Amino acid sequence: MCDQHASQFSRRSLLAAAAVSPFASAPALAAAAEAAVDTPLPNAISPDEAISRLIEGNRRYAANTPANRDFSAGRAARAAAQYPIACVVGCADARVAPELVFDQAPGDLFIVRVAGNFVNTDSLASLEYGVKVLGARLIIVLGHSNCGAVKATIDVLKKNIALPGHLPILIDAIRPAIDLAEKAQASDPLAEAIAQNVRYNVRRLEQAGPIISDYVARGQVKVVGGFYKIANGEVELI
């Protein structure tokens, strides 16, 4: 496996080097491109296949039958390159570890985490890197039950509390989801707000130009939302 990854990494590098070289001729570029596509990369899968792999992995996790137990396996290959099958916008909550939740091996997920699992400029740049450079074909925005950041936002808005430090940044980012949840008048306002926060950021990513929106429009990338239930370990797509 190490040799296979190294070979694929070298082919990708060869194409990149040929493309930027001022001395590269057309035949050289053609040869480099042919070599680069000779063997599919490990993450050369469809968005739907990536979703299936994550859902299957979550079922294993929830059933406490994980397939990934030996984390030293493939370590040498991962030193050469990474081939994530999906990007995850996750919450910084210590109870939510995407690699475990989806039972994926190291290197399979490209993860951006922030309290409240929202998208800002910094995280968007990271996700663009995951899609454009690393070849991930799926982005999942993963919310979770009893999210403290969402609950705090609800409390702050209702009670008009002033928070110290940089905490107001979190409130401003999550506020749109609270407004949407209030309009829904759901029986569980917190769960509704968490779900609306996920949906809101899915829509933001689908429309995020110039990179991700282009991949989405061409059907090469999908953006989906998930709701992780901490109590039973299950992820529900929303």
C-alpha positions in Angstrom: 0.0 0.0 0.0 2.8 2.4 0.7 4.3 1.9 -2.8 0.9 2.4 -4.3 0.3 5.7 -2.5 3.9 6.8 -3.3 3.4 6.1 -6.9 0.1 8.0 -7.1 1.6 10.9 -5.2 4.6 11.1 -7.6 2.3 11.1 -10.6 0.3 14.0 -9.2 3.5 15.8 -8.4 4.8 15.1 -11.9 1.8 16.7 -13.5 1.9 19.7 -11.2 5.6 20.2 -11.9 5.2 19.9 -15.6 2.3 22.3 -15.6 4.2 25.1 -13.9 7.5 24.6 -15.6 8.2 27.4 -18.2 10.2 24.8 -20.2 7.4 22.3 -20.4 6.5 21.4 -24.0 3.1 20.2 -25.1 4.3 16.5 -25.5 5.8 16.7 -22.0 2.5 18.0 -20.6 0.5 15.3 -22.4 2.9 12.6 -21.1 2.6 13.9 -17.6 -1.2 14.0 -17.8 -1.3 10.5 -19.1 0.9 9.2 -16.3 -1.2 11.1 -13.7 -4.5 9.5 -14.7 -3.0 6.1 -15.3 -4.0 4.9 -11.8 -7.0 6.3 -10.0 -6.3 8.1 -6.7 -7.7 6.4 -3.5 -10.3 9.0 -3.1 -11.5 9.0 -6.7 -15.0 8.2 -5.8 -18.4 9.8 -6.4 -20.0 12.0 -3.8 -22.8 9.4 -3.3 -20.2 6.7 -2.6 -18.5 8.9 -0.1 -21.9 9.4 1.7 -22.4 5.7 1.7 -19.0 5.0 3.2 -19.7 7.5 6.0 -23.1 6.1 6.8 -21.9 2.6 6.8 -19.0 3.7 9.1 -21.5 5.4 11.5 -23.6 2.2 11.7 -20.5 0.3 12.7 -19.6 3.0 15.3 -23.1 3.0 16.8 -23.1 -0.8 17.0 -19.7 -0.7 18.6 -18.2 -2.8 15.8 -15.6 -0.5 14.3 -13.5 -1.7 11.4 -10.6 0.7 12.2 -8.6 -0.6 15.2 -5.0 -0.6 14.0 -4.1 3.1 13.6 -0.5 2.3 12.6 -1.8 0.6 9.4 -0.9 2.8 6.4 1.2 5.2 8.5 4.1 5.2 6.0 1.8 5.8 3.1 0.1 8.7 4.8 3.5 10.4 5.3 3.7 10.8 1.5 0.2 12.2 0.8 -3.4 12.4 2.0 -6.5 11.4 0.1 -9.6 12.3 2.1 -12.9 11.0 0.9 -14.8 13.9 2.6 -14.5 17.2 4.3 -16.3 17.6 7.7 -17.5 20.9 9.2 -17.7 19.8 12.8 -18.3 21.2 16.2 -15.4 21.6 18.6 -17.4 19.8 21.2 -15.1 17.2 22.9 -17.8 14.5 22.6 -17.9 14.7 18.8 -14.9 13.1 17.0 -15.7 12.7 13.3 -13.1 10.0 12.7 -14.7 7.9 15.4 -18.3 8.8 14.6 -17.9 7.7 11.0 -15.4 4.9 11.7 -12.8 6.2 9.2 -9.1 5.7 9.2 -6.6 8.5 9.7 -6.3 10.4 6.5 -9.9 9.7 5.3 -11.5 12.9 6.6 -10.4 16.5 6.2 -11.9 18.2 9.2 -12.6 21.8 10.1 -13.9 22.2 13.7 -15.3 25.3 15.5 -17.8 25.6 18.3 -21.2 25.7 16.6 -20.0 24.0 13.3 -20.5 27.2 11.2 -18.6 28.4 8.1 -16.5 31.5 8.2 -13.8 32.8 5.8 -11.0 30.8 7.4 -12.9 27.5 7.4 -14.1 28.2 3.8 -10.5 28.5 2.7 -9.7 25.2 4.3 -12.7 23.5 2.7 -11.7 24.9 -0.7 -8.3 23.4 -0.2 -9.9 20.1 0.6 -12.0 20.1 -2.5 -9.6 21.8 -5.0 -6.2 20.4 -4.0 -7.0 17.2 -2.1 -9.9 16.0 -4.2 -12.6 15.5 -1.6 -16.0 15.1 -3.3 -18.2 15.5 -0.2 -18.6 18.1 2.5 -20.8 17.3 5.5 -21.8 19.9 8.0 -22.2 17.9 11.2 -24.3 19.3 14.1 -25.0 17.4 17.2 -27.5 17.0 20.0 -27.4 19.5 23.0 -24.9 21.8 21.2 -23.6 24.2 23.8 -22.8 26.9 21.3 -26.3 26.9 19.9 -27.9 26.8 23.3 -25.7 29.7 24.5 -26.7 31.7 21.5 -30.4 31.2 22.3 -29.8 32.2 25.9 -27.8 35.3 24.9 -30.5 36.5 22.4 -33.4 35.9 24.8 -31.8 37.4 27.9 -29.7 40.1 26.1 -26.5 38.9 27.8 -23.1 40.5 27.0 -20.4 38.0 26.6 -16.7 38.6 27.2 -13.7 38.2 24.9 -14.3 36.9 21.4 -17.4 34.9 22.4 -19.8 37.3 20.6 -18.3 36.1 17.3 -19.9 32.7 17.9 -23.2 34.3 18.7 -23.2 36.4 15.5 -22.4 33.4 13.4 -25.1 31.2 14.8 -27.8 33.9 15.1 -29.3 33.3 11.6 -30.2 29.7 12.6 -31.9 30.9 15.8 -34.1 33.3 13.7 -35.0 30.5 11.4 -35.8 28.1 14.2 -38.1 30.7 15.9 -40.2 30.9 12.7 -40.6 27.1 12.6 -42.1 27.1 16.1 -40.9 23.6 16.8 -41.7 21.6 19.9 -38.0 21.3 20.7 -36.5 24.8 20.0 -32.9 23.7 20.7 -33.0 20.7 18.4 -34.7 22.8 15.7 -32.0 25.5 16.1 -29.2 23.0 15.8 -30.8 21.5 12.6 -31.4 25.0 11.1 -27.8 25.9 11.8 -26.7 22.8 9.9 -29.0 23.6 7.0 -28.0 27.2 6.9 -24.3 26.4 6.6 -25.0 23.7 3.9 -26.7 26.4 1.8 -23.8 28.8 2.4 -21.3 26.2 1.2 -23.4 25.3 -1.9 -23.3 28.9 -2.9 -19.8 29.7 -1.8 -17.9 30.9 -4.9 -15.7 30.7 -6.7 -14.6 27.2 -6.0 -17.1 25.1 -4.1 -20.2 26.4 -5.8 -18.6 25.6 -9.2 -17.9 22.0 -8.1 -21.4 21.7 -6.8 -23.0 23.1 -10.0 -21.0 20.5 -12.0 -22.1 17.7 -9.8 -18.6 16.9 -8.7 -19.1 17.8 -5.1 -22.1 17.4 -2.7 -22.8 19.3 0.5 -25.0 17.5 3.0 -26.0 18.0 6.6 -25.9 15.6 9.5 -27.3 15.5 13.0 -25.2 13.4 15.5 -27.1 12.0 18.4 -24.6 11.8 21.3 -26.7 9.4 23.4 -26.8 6.6 20.8 -24.0 7.5 18.4 -26.2 7.7 15.3 -25.9 10.3 12.6 -29.1 11.3 10.7 -28.8 13.1 7.4 -30.9 16.3 7.3 
